[in-house]
Amino acid sequence: MTDAIDFVVAEAALLDAGRFDDWLALFAEDGRYWVPLQGAAQADPLTHNSIAYEDRLLLQLRIDRLKNPRAHSQHPKSHCQHVLQRPVIGRENEAEVELATPFLYVESRGEDQFLLTGTCRHRLARTGDGFLIRQKRVDLLNAGRALPAIQLFI
């Protein structure tokens, strides 16, 4: 299932390149981006607060803000780098495939830089053309601690 692994690696590369519109195009219409506040211990996004739980509309609004030249938080502009371990395929059937990818994430803006680590869990829907993201769940290590303002997408 190297095509699903390649998809996850390419997805991170789009974020690192700042190609946020292309990244959003990887999401299914019902796709969700979820960063649980309790990390891997959080069972669902509806019974407890999350750092982020966004559908395509909210993701598009964040992307539009990042592109706006008057966005104060982007002066200077933020950049990121994902360092991924090899994704591990979990559940797989004809309709979907799930992968878990341990990662290091570095975000920088001006002279400031911070590091986050955890595991990305992708639930990918199979399509005739490849895959679409049904859910991207980012379980941060020590998610409940005070975190810096994350400007981009982990």
C-alpha positions in Angstrom: 0.0 0.0 0.0 2.8 2.4 -0.9 0.4 4.7 -2.7 -1.3 5.6 0.7 2.1 6.1 2.3 3.2 8.3 -0.6 0.0 10.3 -0.3 0.7 11.1 3.4 4.3 12.1 2.6 3.2 14.3 -0.3 0.5 15.9 2.0 3.2 17.0 4.5 5.3 18.3 1.6 2.5 20.6 0.5 2.2 22.1 3.9 6.0 22.6 4.1 5.9 24.4 0.8 3.0 26.7 1.9 0.7 25.3 -0.8 -2.4 25.4 1.4 -5.0 25.5 -1.4 -3.5 22.4 -2.9 -3.4 20.8 0.6 -7.1 21.6 1.1 -8.0 20.0 -2.2 -6.8 16.7 -0.7 -9.8 16.7 1.8 -13.0 15.0 1.0 -16.2 17.2 1.2 -16.9 15.7 4.6 -13.2 15.8 5.6 -12.1 16.9 9.1 -8.8 18.2 10.5 -8.7 17.4 14.3 -6.1 18.2 16.9 -7.5 16.7 20.2 -6.7 18.7 23.4 -6.2 15.4 25.3 -4.1 13.8 22.6 -4.5 10.1 21.9 -6.7 9.7 25.1 -9.5 11.8 23.6 -12.2 9.6 22.1 -14.1 12.1 20.0 -14.2 15.8 19.2 -17.7 16.5 20.4 -17.6 15.6 24.1 -14.4 17.5 24.9 -12.6 20.7 23.7 -10.1 20.3 21.0 -7.1 22.5 19.9 -8.7 22.3 16.4 -11.7 20.5 14.9 -12.3 22.0 11.5 -14.3 21.1 8.4 -13.5 22.3 4.9 -15.2 25.7 5.4 -13.1 26.4 8.6 -9.9 25.2 6.9 -10.6 27.5 4.0 -11.2 30.5 6.3 -7.8 29.8 8.0 -6.1 29.5 4.6 -7.7 32.8 3.5 -6.4 34.5 6.7 -2.9 33.1 6.1 -2.9 34.6 2.5 -4.3 38.0 3.6 -1.4 40.6 3.4 -3.0 42.4 6.4 -2.9 39.3 8.7 -0.8 40.6 11.6 0.1 37.1 12.8 1.9 36.6 9.4 4.3 39.5 9.7 6.9 38.0 9.4 5.5 35.0 7.6 5.3 31.6 9.3 7.1 28.5 7.9 7.0 24.9 8.9 8.9 21.6 8.4 7.5 18.1 8.9 9.9 15.3 9.7 8.0 12.0 9.3 8.7 8.5 10.3 7.5 5.9 7.9 3.6 5.7 8.0 2.2 2.5 9.4 -0.9 1.1 7.7 -3.7 0.1 10.2 -7.2 -0.8 9.2 -7.7 -1.2 5.4 -10.7 -2.2 3.3 -12.0 -1.4 -0.2 -13.3 2.0 0.8 -10.7 3.4 3.3 -7.3 3.0 4.6 -6.0 4.3 8.0 -2.4 5.2 8.7 -0.4 6.3 11.7 2.7 8.5 11.2 4.9 9.6 14.1 6.3 13.1 13.3 8.4 16.1 14.4 6.9 19.4 13.5 8.9 22.7 13.5 7.2 26.0 13.0 9.1 29.3 12.7 8.3 32.9 12.4 11.0 35.5 12.4 13.5 34.6 15.1 11.1 32.3 17.0 10.9 28.6 16.4 9.1 25.8 18.3 8.9 22.0 18.0 5.9 19.7 18.4 5.9 15.9 18.2 3.2 13.3 18.1 1.4 10.9 15.7 -0.7 11.9 12.7 -3.6 9.5 12.0 -5.0 9.7 8.5 -8.3 8.1 7.5 -8.2 8.1 3.7 -11.1 7.5 1.4 -10.3 5.6 -1.8 -11.4 7.3 -5.0 -10.9 6.5 -8.7 -8.0 8.9 -8.7 -6.3 7.9 -5.5 -7.3 9.1 -2.0 -9.0 12.0 -0.2 -8.6 12.8 3.5 -11.7 11.9 5.4 -10.0 12.7 8.7 -6.6 13.9 9.7 -6.2 13.5 13.5 -3.0 15.0 15.1 -2.3 13.5 18.5 0.3 15.7 20.0 2.6 14.4 22.7 1.8 16.3 25.9 -1.2 18.0 24.1 -2.7 19.3 27.3 0.3 21.5 28.2 0.5 25.2 27.3 1.3 25.4 23.6 2.5 28.3 21.5 0.1 29.8 19.0 0.2 27.3 16.1 -0.3 29.4 12.9 -0.1 26.7 10.3 -1.2 23.1 10.0 0.5 20.2 11.7 
